[in-house]
Amino acid sequence: MPTRTTYRHRIDFHRLRMSHGFTRPDVSQALNIDHAAVWRWDTGKQQPSTQVLPDLAKLFGVSIEELYERPATEAQATTP
C-alpha cells in the first residue's frame, strides 16, 4: 500500500481548488500544467513546486502564505 508523503508545510490543494469552484482541468489549462501534476497535487501525492506557487496564488486570488493556511478546525485540532 503506497504511503502518503508528509510535508511540514502542506497546501491542501483539493480543499483550495474546490472552495474556488475549479475543476482539475480548469487548473491544468489556466496554468498550462500537465493534468497528471494537478491530479498528484489534488490527491496529496505531491505538492506544487515553489516555481508554480506565484501562479497558483494568482489563480486563486490569495497570497502565497494563504495557500498554506489550514481551516480553523484543523489548526485547533493540532494545537496542544
C-alpha positions as CSV (number, residue, x, y, z in Angstrom):
1,M,0.0,0.0,0.0
2,P,1.5,3.4,-1.0
3,T,2.3,5.8,1.7
4,R,1.3,9.5,1.7
5,T,4.2,11.9,1.8
6,T,4.2,14.1,4.8
7,Y,5.2,17.8,4.4
8,R,5.9,20.1,7.2
9,H,4.1,22.9,5.4
10,R,1.4,21.5,3.2
11,I,-1.1,23.0,0.8
12,D,-4.5,21.4,0.9
13,F,-4.8,21.8,-2.8
14,H,-8.1,19.8,-3.1
15,R,-9.8,22.0,-0.5
16,L,-8.5,25.1,-2.0
17,R,-9.5,24.1,-5.5
18,M,-13.0,23.0,-4.5
19,S,-13.6,26.2,-2.4
20,H,-12.9,28.3,-5.5
21,G,-15.0,26.2,-7.8
22,F,-12.2,25.0,-10.1
23,T,-12.0,21.6,-11.7
24,R,-8.7,19.8,-12.2
25,P,-8.9,20.6,-16.0
26,D,-9.6,24.2,-15.2
27,V,-6.3,24.5,-13.1
28,S,-4.3,22.5,-15.6
29,Q,-5.4,24.7,-18.5
30,A,-5.1,28.0,-16.6
31,L,-1.5,27.2,-15.5
32,N,-0.6,25.3,-18.7
33,I,0.5,22.4,-16.5
34,D,0.2,18.7,-17.2
35,H,-3.1,17.2,-15.9
36,A,-1.2,14.5,-14.1
37,A,0.7,17.1,-12.0
38,V,-2.6,18.6,-10.9
39,W,-4.0,15.2,-10.1
40,R,-1.0,14.5,-7.8
41,W,-1.5,17.8,-6.0
42,D,-5.2,17.1,-5.6
43,T,-4.7,13.7,-4.2
44,G,-1.8,14.8,-1.9
45,K,0.7,12.6,-3.6
46,Q,2.9,15.6,-4.4
47,Q,3.0,19.3,-3.6
48,P,3.2,22.1,-6.2
49,S,6.8,23.2,-6.8
50,T,7.9,26.6,-5.5
51,Q,8.1,27.8,-9.1
52,V,4.4,27.4,-9.6
53,L,3.3,29.0,-6.3
54,P,3.0,32.5,-7.6
55,D,0.8,31.4,-10.4
56,L,-1.4,29.3,-8.1
57,A,-1.8,32.2,-5.7
58,K,-2.8,34.5,-8.5
59,L,-5.3,31.9,-9.9
60,F,-7.0,31.5,-6.5
61,G,-6.7,35.2,-5.7
62,V,-4.7,34.6,-2.5
63,S,-1.2,35.3,-1.2
64,I,1.4,32.5,-1.3
65,E,1.2,32.4,2.5
66,E,-2.6,31.9,2.3
67,L,-2.0,28.8,0.1
68,Y,-0.6,27.2,3.3
69,E,-3.4,28.2,5.7
70,R,-5.3,25.5,7.3
71,P,-9.0,25.7,8.2
72,A,-9.6,26.8,11.8
73,T,-10.9,23.4,12.9
74,E,-7.8,21.7,11.7
75,A,-5.4,24.3,13.2
76,Q,-7.2,23.9,16.6
77,A,-7.1,20.2,16.5
78,T,-3.3,20.2,16.1
79,T,-2.7,22.9,18.8
80,P,-1.5,21.4,22.2
